[in-house]
């Protein structure tokens, strides 16, 4: 069984979707102004790389295309960097990253949002390599950008922002790639004598095809890798930037998003050392891939500009073996090379076992032995061209001088699904073509545009951004109605004109782009909306501004009337919040959920361009303290209330009775909780208790918790429960329930359904008398509990039976507690209370 030296790379990656690295020529401001030297710039110094160990590990594991490790960071350049004022111009922020022993440093910006006239550069200490300027043209919908690797162990990030930017820029580094193997260099720097540069004699006949082939770098959450791939043509010949490589290089969308492709990375002569890494694109979308023939088809996030001389390689899907062939590739990530086989390639009729455990079936790969040149790690994914300069496969791997390329003919439509075949992408019009020649981009442009804002205030300035594809050379903008003007030296033929609108209303925008191959028009009706003022308001606030605390969990309030919104909350000590576009999400802090009701002002400022408006609302947050068992409210005999039921909720694992009967004294009508309040009381002296719940339709249950350390897991007994007195009376009541004198009990009052709002009242009586405390210097609270109102005759006797005090007290269910002071000598006394024929005797002590 034949084993290849190539490895399948398995990725589990973060996602960063980026656009092309369109670079504006220029020089960093610090190069032109006397500013702080690099030694004063804030920095991060990473642990030195053990390059020997890392390279040895790759060798032992036969990983021949890994070159760096990836670290996740969160470095906000504007808050972490050294800020310097550039007089009359703006500000720059500088930040330095150092990785001792690193061969190169790559950056991934997880937040990349630049205003017009802002510039970003990345350079090394001696300024011998400068990447940039990156500008607002690099902004994209994902607000992220991957940057090509910078050679060396130090990278300085410099960001310039003008004095009055259209908006504040955002720039945060999310990932740093640290190379322990050199790939960013112009010479081969290798002992290999078999590499043949693309501009040597052997490559003379392949000068068009070479422009299709690119070096690739990409990463997962741990490591950085390199491979090779190529642009391929499609039957529409429209310049869609499809990019063919190997499945073992890229097999997931998240890995594709980190891709950086290097165009024209080659030495200009056979023995030269001037290869440039300046022509790069970032990001791609995975369209199709398959292990069967080891292919991966990507769509680059943006078409390569005309200055890259992009060539879209032709292909042959017939399955016919080449009579001679050539492979164009980047061995070990070095400048572009070529390998030539003067003989016919053959269909390998055996199975191939790869080092990663994948087994390729017989006749799925072309086998070739090159007469000139040789592939290496990093060549994987590179195209194999037949004698007619058409791609017939991509490199899977090889060994012992033999190379194996997954067949293009099998990648075409061996599988029927679009995500596992080339046909649906490279023959979109279903022409049935068997072969297609390569071509340079010779198509008319496709007009595309965006604007800095689609909703603005009258007399504001906006910028129209050209995003057209396929290298337009001229631009013609038209706007209607005509109440506008071009400003700042721009006009209707400027690529990115600046416009001021002089009246409110909706404006139509049209763009005509053209080049030598034709023109294209794009019109967008009502694209720009101009207002003379805004009135902002907030929705989803109740008419009485009352919100239940239990509902305040990512509670949504939405602003309207503007395009951008800024929120603030008065009680930040009680409410946390997050925002997204026009929406604020409010959540009550868990630490205050049992602290009771509170109020908080909510403020919003809405803006459209330079127009703004404010709104506010006083939110009344209702959180019953006794909504939780642990915070139950104490009850005394008599009528208590009122208690707000609207905001009662249910706790996880909260107990409740069975649902067997609506009218019995031990069940409810159903077995669901709707929102309950909790109360406690102590058993009265006569050992019997009566409870009524009135005011709203509710149901009640009485519990004895044997273990109060955890109400939800501790054992408990349900003593009684009731939903309704009868089919015509929804009052909940418990009558003559036996309890122990002085023991604590828990009462649950639940809404009959979730929509019930209002106040409930609890009536508790027992035909008993309590005197508190039982030992005192003479100050006492007397609680007289009676089923009916009446006059209570109170008599106090000393230990020899003498009457020392008497009084008559009027008792009702809302007036049954009495305070009094007995000016009696220290000693033991008996109190006899008679009401409605019921007599109760209690003992108490007066101390000195």
C-alpha atoms as one frame of an Amber mdcrd trajectory, in Angstrom:
protein
   0.000   0.000   0.000   1.406   3.394  -0.972   1.612   6.105   1.685   1.860
   9.808   0.874   3.805  12.343   2.898   0.884  14.789   2.824  -1.354  15.196
   5.831  -5.022  16.057   6.004  -5.395  19.034   8.332  -8.466  18.823  10.559
  -9.713  22.246  11.672 -12.017  23.426  14.420 -11.888  27.167  13.931 -13.124
  30.584  14.906 -14.835  32.591  12.179 -13.437  35.819  10.779 -14.935  36.863
   7.456 -12.866  39.496   5.692 -12.689  41.435   2.467  -9.866  41.939   0.022
  -6.819  43.737   1.322  -7.193  46.762  -0.885  -4.253  48.997  -0.033  -3.946
  52.748  -0.598  -0.418  53.952  -1.254   1.047  56.183   1.425   3.402  56.406
   4.373   2.642  56.254   8.108   2.228  59.681   9.703   4.953  58.863  12.239
   7.460  58.487   9.394   6.798  62.074   8.365   6.506  63.687  11.811   8.718
  63.807  14.871   6.850  61.492  17.247   7.627  59.103  20.052  10.213  56.457
  19.301   9.154  52.779  19.305  10.753  52.219  22.728   8.055  54.440  24.299
   5.150  52.699  22.550   2.956  50.481  24.686   3.459  46.862  23.831   2.797
  43.203  24.502   5.731  40.799  24.617   4.816  37.153  24.177   6.778  34.181
  25.407   9.730  33.371  23.168   9.062  30.647  20.608  11.028  27.425  20.893
  11.411  27.188  17.130  13.664  24.114  17.293  11.156  22.160  19.346   8.169
  23.229  17.210   9.891  22.367  13.943  11.051  19.025  15.370   7.470  18.250
  16.458   6.182  18.961  12.940   8.856  16.712  11.490   8.027  13.849  13.846
   4.307  14.160  13.146   4.934  14.593   9.399   3.106  17.928   9.326   4.900
  19.585   6.448   2.806  22.723   5.940   2.411  24.109   9.459   4.443  27.190
  10.252   2.978  29.117  13.203   0.945  29.095  16.387  -2.119  31.268  16.970
  -2.933  33.174  20.157  -6.340  34.661  20.955  -6.087  38.232  22.312  -8.282
  41.301  22.799  -6.185  44.401  22.114  -8.163  47.575  21.429  -5.661  49.819
  19.647  -7.426  53.044  20.704  -7.580  52.152  24.404  -4.346  50.165  24.710
  -2.127  52.046  22.267   0.080  55.105  22.798  -1.910  58.156  21.658  -0.172
  61.136  20.076  -1.607  64.420  18.790  -0.612  65.341  15.254  -1.006  69.105
  15.213  -3.675  70.322  12.821  -4.319  66.830  11.459  -5.607  64.386  14.031
  -4.332  61.615  16.275  -2.299  58.477  15.927  -2.338  55.393  18.139   0.663
  53.053  18.139   1.008  49.603  19.643   3.877  47.133  19.448   3.729  43.336
  19.489   6.910  41.349  20.065   7.399  37.595  19.847  11.065  36.674  20.469
  12.365  34.188  17.890   9.280  34.593  15.679   9.961  34.450  11.943   6.842
  36.495  11.165   3.733  37.930  12.828   0.228  37.833  11.379  -2.730  39.822
  12.706  -6.460  39.207  12.637  -8.584  42.236  13.511 -11.794  41.030  15.147
 -13.125  44.609  14.991 -12.220  46.696  11.945 -14.366  49.795  11.280 -12.498
  52.800   9.855 -13.946  56.203   8.937 -12.930  58.021   5.721  -9.436  59.554
   5.808  -8.340  57.187   8.564  -5.319  54.960   7.822  -3.884  51.794   9.345
  -0.293  50.608   8.856   1.663  47.638  10.188   5.444  47.805   9.980   8.628
  46.469  11.548  11.173  48.334  13.670  13.537  49.329  10.878  10.663  50.266
   8.547  11.989  47.872   5.914   8.545  46.330   5.536   5.324  48.364   5.659
   1.826  46.933   5.166  -0.882  49.479   4.330  -2.482  51.838   4.221  -5.669
  49.998   5.065  -8.623  52.385   4.925 -12.418  52.539   5.016 -12.345  50.681
   1.686 -11.396  47.589   3.709 -14.551  47.885   5.835 -16.949  44.990   5.367
 -20.223  43.663   6.723 -18.428  41.418   9.208 -16.328  44.302  10.590 -13.179
  42.139  10.634  -9.949  41.882   8.634  -7.036  39.449   8.326  -3.626  40.954
   7.549  -0.829  39.224   5.667   2.170  38.155   7.763   4.862  40.709   8.576
   8.394  39.297   8.517  10.327  39.376  11.800   9.620  39.186  15.522   8.116
  42.652  15.998   5.060  44.332  14.525   4.115  47.960  15.142   0.503  48.874
  14.544  -0.117  52.538  13.727  -3.612  53.970  13.339  -4.269  57.557  12.214
  -7.680  59.214  12.611  -8.452  62.774  11.425  -9.533  65.539  13.821 -13.215
  65.419  12.896 -13.968  61.888  11.667 -17.342  61.052  10.213 -17.573  58.476
  13.016 -15.228  57.037  15.630 -13.106  54.187  14.272 -12.941  50.783  15.962
  -9.823  48.627  15.781  -9.316  45.524  17.929  -6.826  42.692  17.410  -8.467
  39.328  18.093  -5.792  36.840  17.021  -2.029  36.864  16.534  -0.171  34.290
  14.422   3.432  33.667  15.466   5.556  31.996  12.805   8.267  29.560  13.898
   9.157  28.697  10.296  10.194  31.187   7.599   7.887  31.598   4.626   7.938
  35.351   3.956  11.171  35.649   2.022  12.173  36.087  -1.583  14.966  33.539
  -1.955  14.473  29.803  -1.629  16.641  29.709   1.548  16.754  25.934   1.301
  19.244  23.209   0.579  16.820  21.927  -2.062  18.388  21.765  -5.525  15.199
  20.582  -7.200  13.099  23.752  -6.966  12.651  25.479 -10.294  11.438  29.075
 -10.225   8.472  29.907 -12.425  10.573  32.423 -14.355  13.300  29.918 -15.173
  13.458  28.438 -18.698  11.107  25.590 -17.740   8.337  28.127 -17.009   8.637
  30.052 -20.268   5.505  28.484 -21.783   3.442  28.946 -18.599   3.564  32.705
 -18.139  -0.195  33.140 -18.454  -1.155  30.142 -16.307   1.141  31.221 -13.476
  -1.091  34.234 -12.753  -3.834  31.833 -11.646  -1.690  30.219  -8.917  -1.414
  31.714  -5.414   0.259  30.925  -2.156  -2.257  30.473   0.665  -1.936  30.956
   4.409  -4.760  30.164   6.810  -5.234  29.115  10.414  -7.368  27.385  12.985
  -7.658  28.262  16.646  -4.181  26.844  17.330  -1.892  26.871  14.280  -1.150
  28.589  10.965  -0.603  26.667   7.716   0.306  27.214   4.076  -0.817  25.522
   0.844  -1.286  26.425  -2.820  -4.406  27.086  -4.881  -5.527  28.569  -8.175
  -8.213  30.726  -9.739 -10.399  28.706 -12.123 -12.631  29.870 -14.948 -16.351
  29.139 -15.262 -18.450  28.797 -18.407 -20.001  32.255 -17.900 -16.491  33.697
 -18.127 -17.636  36.483 -15.812 -14.593  36.656 -13.558 -16.217  35.044 -10.530
 -13.171  34.422  -8.294 -13.547  30.664  -7.752 -10.414  29.249  -6.153  -9.445
  25.550  -6.318  -7.292  23.868  -3.670  -7.157  20.637  -1.651  -9.753  19.471
   0.851  -6.998  18.475   3.272  -5.892  22.129   3.273  -9.311  23.728   3.809
 -12.468  21.792   4.564 -14.619  24.130   6.678 -16.173  27.548   6.237 -14.489
  28.883   9.367 -11.027  28.023   8.061 -11.861  29.492   4.642 -12.708  32.805
   6.339  -9.113  33.167   7.636  -7.546  32.685   4.189  -4.969  35.135   2.849
  -3.985  34.592  -0.794  -0.725  35.924  -2.250  -0.837  36.795  -5.947   2.316
  36.954  -8.088   4.579  35.865  -5.241   7.509  35.003  -7.507  11.064  36.053
  -8.276  11.323  38.050 -11.484  14.258  35.972 -12.760  15.421  32.393 -12.352
  18.162  33.325  -9.875  16.511  36.453  -8.476  15.431  37.150  -4.895  12.891
  39.951  -5.307   9.563  38.192  -4.752   6.979  40.578  -3.305   4.251  39.715
  -0.798   2.351  42.959  -1.411  -0.513  41.612  -3.557  -2.873  39.875  -1.172
  -6.565  39.224  -0.681  -8.269  38.168   2.545 -11.188  35.849   3.220 -13.128
  33.254   1.253 -16.387  31.306   1.364 -16.432  27.525   1.111 -18.611  26.433
  -1.821 -17.855  22.724  -2.307 -15.421  20.064  -1.107 -14.973  16.301  -0.967
 -12.505  13.815   0.518 -13.131  11.452  -2.403 -10.946  13.397  -4.820  -9.541
  15.740  -2.143 -10.821  18.952  -3.721 -12.000  22.212  -2.196 -13.639  25.039
  -4.158 -13.656  28.480  -2.527 -15.139  31.799  -3.567 -12.763  34.621  -2.686
 -14.544  37.367  -0.782 -13.601  39.928  -3.421 -12.391  39.673  -6.986  -8.668
  40.387  -7.438  -8.052  43.847  -8.917  -6.800  44.237 -12.453  -3.355  45.268
 -11.157  -2.902  41.674  -9.918  -3.227  40.431 -13.517  -5.583  37.651 -12.410
  -5.778  34.701 -14.795  -8.650  32.242 -14.551  -7.246  28.807 -15.361  -8.987
  26.573 -17.894  -9.928  22.967 -17.122 -10.583  19.564 -18.665 -13.194  17.343
 -17.009 -13.092  14.583 -19.639 -10.974  12.250 -17.515  -8.436  11.884 -20.341
  -4.865  11.412 -19.164  -2.423  14.194 -20.031   0.295  13.352 -22.556   2.548
  15.771 -20.652   1.870  17.953 -17.651   3.066  20.777 -15.426   2.502  21.616
 -11.783   2.772  25.237 -10.634   3.119  25.547  -6.873   4.649  27.210  -3.793
   6.930  24.585  -2.203   7.266  25.141   1.558   5.536  28.499   1.070   8.437
  29.855  -1.014   8.136  31.911  -4.223   6.314  30.271  -7.115   7.939  27.248
  -8.778   7.165  24.836 -11.609   7.562  21.086 -12.101   7.429  19.445 -15.570
   6.569  15.856 -16.540   7.388  15.147 -20.186   5.584  11.811 -20.084   1.938
  10.871 -19.876   0.398  10.754 -16.420  -1.505   7.622 -15.447  -4.618   6.819
 -13.463  -3.356   5.150 -10.279  -5.248   1.847 -10.026  -4.488   1.114  -6.350
  -5.798   2.445  -3.081  -3.766   5.173  -1.390  -3.401   5.317   2.390  -2.618
   8.798   3.675  -0.885   9.687   6.922  -4.083  11.181   8.389  -5.973   7.887
   8.005  -7.892   8.777   4.824  -7.897   6.050   2.172  -8.412   7.084  -1.445
 -10.120   4.599  -3.748  -8.443   3.211  -6.881  -8.501   5.422  -9.998  -9.391
   8.602  -8.088  -5.964  10.205  -8.627  -3.564  11.015 -11.428  -0.014   9.765
 -10.819   2.914  11.666 -12.244   6.709  11.628 -11.888   8.232  15.005 -12.676
  11.335  15.220 -14.838  12.054  18.815 -13.803  11.298  20.254 -10.377   9.729
  18.647  -7.329   6.789  19.310  -4.988   7.105  19.753  -1.224   4.963  20.500
   1.795   2.981  23.629   0.923   2.533  22.492  -2.678  -0.682  20.723  -1.665
  -3.728  22.028  -3.533  -1.676  23.268  -6.481  -3.072  22.619  -9.996  -1.828
  19.988 -12.453  -2.092  21.347 -16.021  -2.256  19.062 -19.077  -0.521  19.701
 -22.380  -3.364  22.072 -23.377  -2.833  24.262 -20.304  -6.029  23.024 -18.641
  -6.352  21.908 -15.012  -6.988  18.171 -14.601  -6.431  17.863 -10.828  -5.045
  19.346  -7.612  -2.165  17.962  -5.552  -3.124  15.622  -2.721   0.406  14.504
  -1.830   3.279  12.300  -2.815   6.518  10.611  -1.901   9.519   8.860  -3.414
   9.423  11.153  -6.443   5.798  10.365  -7.302   2.903  12.795  -6.938  -0.841
  12.154  -6.776  -3.448  14.659  -7.920  -7.184  14.276  -7.175  -8.969  14.004
 -10.518 -10.841  17.092 -11.707 -13.162  14.776 -13.668 -14.321  13.083 -10.447
 -14.585  16.361  -8.556 -16.894  17.554 -11.341 -20.024  15.637 -10.371 -19.143
  12.326  -8.692 -21.485  13.476  -5.942 -24.837  14.994  -6.863 -25.027  17.628
  -4.131 -23.847  21.149  -4.954 -21.637  21.256  -1.866 -19.621  18.243  -3.078
 -19.144  18.957  -6.792 -17.591  21.482  -9.185 -20.201  21.312 -11.953 -22.893
  23.513 -10.430 -20.355  26.283  -9.806 -18.084  26.095 -12.866 -20.878  25.424
 -15.364 -23.648  27.618 -13.935 -25.576  27.725 -17.219 -25.412  23.926 -17.625
 -23.700  24.164 -21.015 -22.313  20.647 -20.720 -18.840  21.862 -21.703 -16.132
  19.236 -21.335 -13.228  21.655 -21.570 -12.770  25.376 -20.996  -9.779  27.551
 -21.776  -8.238  29.939 -19.299  -8.555  33.680 -19.679  -7.620  37.000 -18.195
 -10.497  39.117 -16.892 -12.065  40.695 -19.953 -15.580  41.514 -18.827 -17.604
  44.636 -18.324 -17.785  45.898 -14.746 -20.679  45.098 -12.464 -21.914  48.252
 -10.749 -22.270  48.080  -6.977 -22.327  50.825  -4.376 -23.117  51.631  -0.752
 -23.295  54.838   1.249 -21.920  56.014   4.568 -25.525  56.360   5.748 -28.943
  55.724   4.250 -30.841  58.027   6.598 -29.468  61.506   7.331 -30.448  64.953
   8.501 -30.881  67.792   6.018 -27.581  69.509   5.113 -25.522  66.539   6.322
 -22.728  65.183   4.129 -22.631  61.547   3.042 -20.154  59.560   0.978 -21.231
  57.253  -1.846 -18.831  54.308  -1.950 -18.136  52.497  -5.207 -18.026  48.723
  -4.616 -18.174  47.702  -8.255 -16.505  44.530  -9.511 -14.298  43.772 -12.491
 -12.169  46.903 -12.617 -14.333  49.819 -13.744 -12.393  52.730 -15.203 -15.049
  55.459 -15.214 -17.960  56.350 -12.935 -21.091  58.390 -13.578 -23.430  59.123
 -10.649 -26.944  60.550 -10.907 -29.276  61.586  -8.081 -32.941  62.602  -8.072
 -34.655  64.834  -7.124 -32.117  67.581  -7.741 -31.936  69.255  -4.312 -28.342
  68.246  -3.551 -24.770  69.255  -4.325 -21.376  67.579  -4.548 -18.816  68.916
  -2.038 -15.149  68.720  -1.050 -13.880  68.731  -4.597 -15.951  65.773  -5.800
 -18.443  65.576  -8.650 -20.612  63.063 -10.514 -17.541  61.366 -12.047 -15.667
  60.829  -8.767 -15.367  57.217  -7.676 -16.479  57.992  -4.103 -18.267  61.374
  -4.236 -19.412  63.371  -1.208 -22.933  64.804  -1.321 -24.997  67.294   0.707
 -28.821  67.071   0.486 -30.652  70.399   0.854 -34.194  69.208   1.498 -35.953
  66.356   3.239 -37.389  63.415   1.317 -36.339  60.185  -0.399 -33.615  60.290
  -3.065 -32.867  57.860  -5.893 -29.228  56.992  -6.646 -27.869  55.559  -9.898
 -24.323  54.571 -10.894 -22.957  53.772 -14.364 -19.527  52.137 -14.476 -17.526
  51.347 -17.597 -14.246  49.907 -18.834 -12.879  48.770 -22.191 -15.236  45.798
 -22.234 -18.537  47.533 -21.591 -20.640  49.252 -18.956 -23.214  48.486 -16.294
 -25.918  50.504 -14.520 -27.301  50.063 -11.015 -30.204  52.156  -9.681 -31.602
  52.178  -6.151 -34.891  53.978  -5.597 -35.544  55.797  -2.316 -32.045  54.784
  -1.286 -31.258  57.890   0.788 -33.875  59.248   3.205 -33.326  62.836   4.378
 -35.186  64.259   7.396 -35.428  67.770   8.836 -35.798  66.471  12.378 -36.523
  63.342  14.420 -38.920  62.391  17.205 -37.802  59.338  19.091 -40.115  57.144
  21.179 -39.924  53.825  23.023 -42.318  50.899  22.597 -43.257  47.937  24.836
 -43.563  50.049  27.964 -46.932  49.388  29.703 -49.347  52.307  29.935 -48.922
  52.444  33.712 -45.132  51.928  33.343 -45.374  48.942  35.672 -43.194  45.929
  34.812 -42.961  42.771  36.862 -39.460  42.054  38.102 -39.868  38.406  37.104
 -40.402  39.554  33.494 -37.295  41.716  33.543 -35.057  39.073  31.982 -33.777
  40.417  28.649 -36.987  42.461  28.568 -37.197  44.167  25.187 -37.876  47.881
  24.694 -37.555  49.212  21.163 -36.858  52.735  20.018 -38.350  54.269  16.891
 -38.133  57.482  14.909 -34.354  57.563  14.324 -31.570  55.451  12.832 -29.205
  55.075  15.792 -29.992  54.951  19.498 -28.091  55.462  22.735 -29.654  54.143
  25.941 -28.923  54.646  29.630 -30.551  53.280  32.777 -30.740  55.247  36.036
 -30.597  52.271  38.382 -27.522  50.560  37.057 -27.063  49.106  40.538 -30.254
  47.096  40.058 -30.635  46.630  36.282 -28.128  45.338  33.731 -28.723  45.913
  30.044 -27.416  45.338  26.550 -28.329  47.018  23.273 -28.620  45.969  19.651
 -29.533  48.558  17.012 -32.783  50.160  18.225 -33.433  47.665  21.045 -32.419
  47.620  24.696 -32.648  44.410  26.729 -33.242  44.912  30.471 -32.476  42.345
  33.160 -32.889  42.801  36.899 -29.743  41.827  38.781 -30.063  38.541  40.616
 -28.740  40.162  43.801 -31.795  42.452  44.056 -34.536  40.061  42.954 -35.677
  39.668  46.568 -35.228  43.303  47.571 -38.727  44.514  46.699 -40.121  47.170
  44.359 -38.125  50.076  42.928 -38.342  52.718  40.202 -35.795  53.513  37.475
 -35.682  56.105  34.726 -34.855  54.832  31.245 -33.383  57.326  28.782 -32.828
  57.115  25.018 -31.295  59.499  22.515 -32.113  58.836  18.865 -30.109  60.327
  16.024 -30.393  60.495  12.291 -27.327  62.204  10.912 -26.924  65.392  12.935
 -30.601  65.430  14.009 -31.362  64.041  17.437 -34.220  63.633  19.898 -34.654
  62.215  23.411 -37.279  60.225  25.261 -37.525  58.883  28.794 -39.792  56.717
  30.909 -40.053  56.032  34.636 -40.217  52.254  34.944 -41.987  50.934  38.018
 -40.421  47.565  38.753 -42.684  45.430  40.922 -41.027  42.537  42.719 -43.076
  41.114  45.627 -40.655  40.396  48.442 -42.594  37.258  49.279 -42.549  35.920
  45.715 -39.932  33.427  46.931 -40.423  30.845  49.694 -37.249  31.973  51.423
 -38.644  35.533  51.765 -42.117  34.633  53.002 -44.055  37.449  54.742 -45.024
  36.955  58.405 -48.757  36.895  59.200 -50.550  37.651  62.458 -54.104  36.613
  63.197 -56.607  38.926  61.558 -56.954  40.431  58.089 -53.695  41.204  56.254
 -53.106  42.818  52.880 -53.165  43.951  50.286 -50.619  41.893  48.322 -49.993
  42.470  44.607 -50.694  39.351  42.578 -49.806  40.746  39.155 -46.106  40.121
  39.533 -46.224  36.855  41.416 -44.124  34.189  39.692 -43.117  30.576  40.187
 -39.769  29.245  41.326 -38.048  26.207  39.895 -39.089  23.054  41.774 -41.596
  25.021  43.864 -44.004  22.587  45.606 -47.742  22.526  44.914 -50.687  20.213
  45.672 -52.138  17.582  43.400 -54.878  18.467  40.914 -57.504  15.916  41.843
 -60.373  18.103  43.144 -61.423  21.753  42.935 -63.413  21.933  46.183 -61.702
  19.620  48.663 -59.393  20.680  51.484 -56.346  18.872  50.099 -56.041  19.642
  46.356 -56.375  22.188  43.544 -58.268  22.046  40.249 -55.088  21.470  38.225
 -51.431  20.744  38.815 -49.750  23.822  37.357 -48.434  26.889  39.144 -49.417
  30.313  37.820 -47.621  32.648  40.202 -47.558  32.365  43.961 -46.880  34.452
  47.057 -45.625  32.973  50.337 -46.472  33.716  53.967 -45.520  32.299  57.384
 -47.238  32.209  60.775 -46.865  30.435  64.108 -49.398  27.956  65.404 -51.884
  29.615  67.829 -52.437  28.497  71.401 -55.633  26.560  70.678 -53.942  24.430
  67.956 -56.509  25.269  65.255 -56.217  27.736  62.377 -58.640  29.109  59.787
 -57.474  30.851  56.581 -59.400  32.737  53.865 -57.884  34.230  50.676 -60.010
  37.023  49.175 -59.729  39.878  46.706 -58.733  37.829  43.640 -59.464  34.339
  42.414 -56.693  32.346  44.095 -55.950  28.963  45.623 -54.046  28.234  48.832
 -51.930  25.466  50.353 -50.493  25.033  53.854 -47.095  23.352  54.428 -44.944
  22.104  57.274 -41.292  22.114  56.128 -39.351  19.586  58.149 -36.045  20.820
  56.724 -35.901  24.562  56.041 -32.236  24.608  54.931 -33.411  24.050  51.373
 -37.099  24.368  50.678 -36.857  22.613  47.315 -34.937  19.512  48.317 -35.862
  19.281  51.985 -38.758  17.105  53.098 -42.116  18.751  53.690 -45.724  17.888
  54.437 -48.755  19.489  52.818 -51.289  19.951  55.615 -54.202  21.316  53.576
 -55.122  22.941  50.275 -58.172  24.466  48.625 -58.995  26.012  45.276 -62.657
  27.038  45.601 -65.328  26.792  48.284 -67.865  25.631  45.673 -68.752  25.825
  42.007 -70.360  29.209  42.663 -67.865  30.633  45.172 -64.203  30.961  44.129
 -63.018  31.986  47.599 -60.214  29.728  48.855 -60.485  28.715  52.509 -59.037
  26.299  55.056 -61.055  25.647  58.216 -60.016  24.245  61.615 -56.643  22.918
  60.468 -54.725  21.334  63.331 -51.321  22.872  64.038 -48.799  22.816  66.883
 -48.698  25.783  69.205 -45.650  27.979  68.522 -44.484  26.042  65.423 -43.760
  27.847  62.112 -45.883  27.091  59.028 -45.843  28.231  55.382 -48.872  29.394
  53.394 -48.805  29.402  49.552 -51.258  31.682  47.686 -51.318  31.040  43.927
 -53.202  32.913  41.189 -55.948  30.821  39.625 -54.535  31.682  36.168 -51.550
  33.620  34.855 -53.625  36.548  33.562 -55.026  37.477  36.976 -53.987  40.885
  38.312 -55.056  42.724  41.449 -54.648  42.612  45.205 -55.264  39.696  47.519
 -56.020  39.670  51.244 -55.304  36.960  53.796 -57.621  36.429  56.750 -56.141
  34.259  59.511 -57.978  33.433  62.749 -58.040  30.720  65.400 -60.313  31.785
  68.306 -57.169  32.204  70.375 -55.255  34.784  72.349 -51.518  35.543  72.175
 -49.674  37.841  74.581 -46.204  38.912  73.444 -43.744  38.729  74.968 -44.672
  36.381  77.778 -41.933  37.906  79.936 -41.630  41.696  80.140 -41.223  44.670
  82.437 -44.865  45.480  81.771 -45.171  46.395  78.071 -47.252  43.806  76.180
 -48.875  43.173  72.767 -52.164  41.350  72.994 -53.478  39.595  69.839 -57.065
  38.381  70.008 -58.110  36.087  67.139 -61.833  35.494  66.617 -63.977  34.267
  63.763 -66.391  37.130  64.387 -66.100  40.681  65.654 -67.089  41.389  69.221
 -66.195  42.847  72.599 -63.436  41.055  74.441 -63.533  41.109  78.254 -59.933
  41.098  79.499 -59.181  40.198  83.148 -55.801  39.758  84.868 -55.285  37.892
  88.169 -52.299  37.473  90.434 -51.215  34.136  91.859 -53.590  34.382  94.835
 -56.584  34.975  92.534 -56.992  38.710  93.055 -58.289  40.689  90.033 -55.632
  43.340  89.359 -56.720  44.586  85.904 -59.841  44.527  83.694 -60.855  46.108
  80.376 -63.253  45.646  77.466 -61.668  45.751  73.943 -63.542  46.016  70.645
 -62.184  43.339  68.267 -62.573  43.131  64.455 -60.658  41.217  61.801 -58.626
  44.341  61.009 -58.269  45.596  64.605 -57.191  42.783  66.850 -53.784  43.833
  68.184 -53.549  45.934  71.376 -50.590  47.451  73.181 -50.729  48.327  76.899
 -48.536  48.815  79.964 -49.332  47.123  83.249 -48.075  48.993  86.279 -47.963
  45.877  88.381 -45.406  44.432  90.736 -42.996  41.792  89.484 -44.480  38.341
  89.475 -46.549  35.735  87.661 -50.008  36.625  86.337 -52.910  34.964  84.506
 -54.898  36.696  81.747 -58.456  35.559  80.954 -60.022  36.771  77.686 -63.686
  36.138  76.893 -65.157  36.970  73.451 -68.326  35.689  71.817 -68.611  32.998
  74.505 -65.082  31.695  73.987 -62.663  31.837  76.936 -58.855  31.714  76.808
 -56.387  31.820  79.708 -52.690  32.766  79.231 -49.806  33.081  81.694 -47.181
  35.869  81.622 -44.406  37.278  83.814 -43.583  40.848  84.846 -39.986  41.487
  85.837 -38.444  44.440  87.679
